[in-house]
């Protein structure tokens, strides 16, 4: 797990809400506290979409919706003259990206052995923090996957030229 402080909040929020940079990420949950509080559960509602609709949107049963589907709604909730008191976006790494990371880092783990790779982006008391976590299906003392995930998240922000610093 890594904890990062985003140094350029405005730039990060612009990438997140006004571009497609985060659109492929799956959403586990979003909480926003502004004039009113919002909570979005990103997990798909069983049997709401037909199998054909699921295939058309490349969704898996029991999965989560992509941020691209929720970004316009989140933008509407956050935009305005006043900064929200709090928000947290809990993103899950898309399966395709997970496979690319495993291959690129030459990890000895199968995507099926990973429950999820999470990136939380939290705004609280004027700070924007990013934390990561890694959940495997079985216990392991090997932290290679977690370290690779942390490095991947750092690179993700570096590629967008968003300055971050590790926190303690």
Beta strands, then each sheet from edge to edge (+ up, - down):
strand 1: 3-6
strand 2: 26-33
strand 3: 37-41
strand 4: 86-92
strand 5: 114-124
strand 6: 127-136
strand 7: 164-166
sheet 1: 3+ 2- 4+ 5- 6+ 1- 7+
end
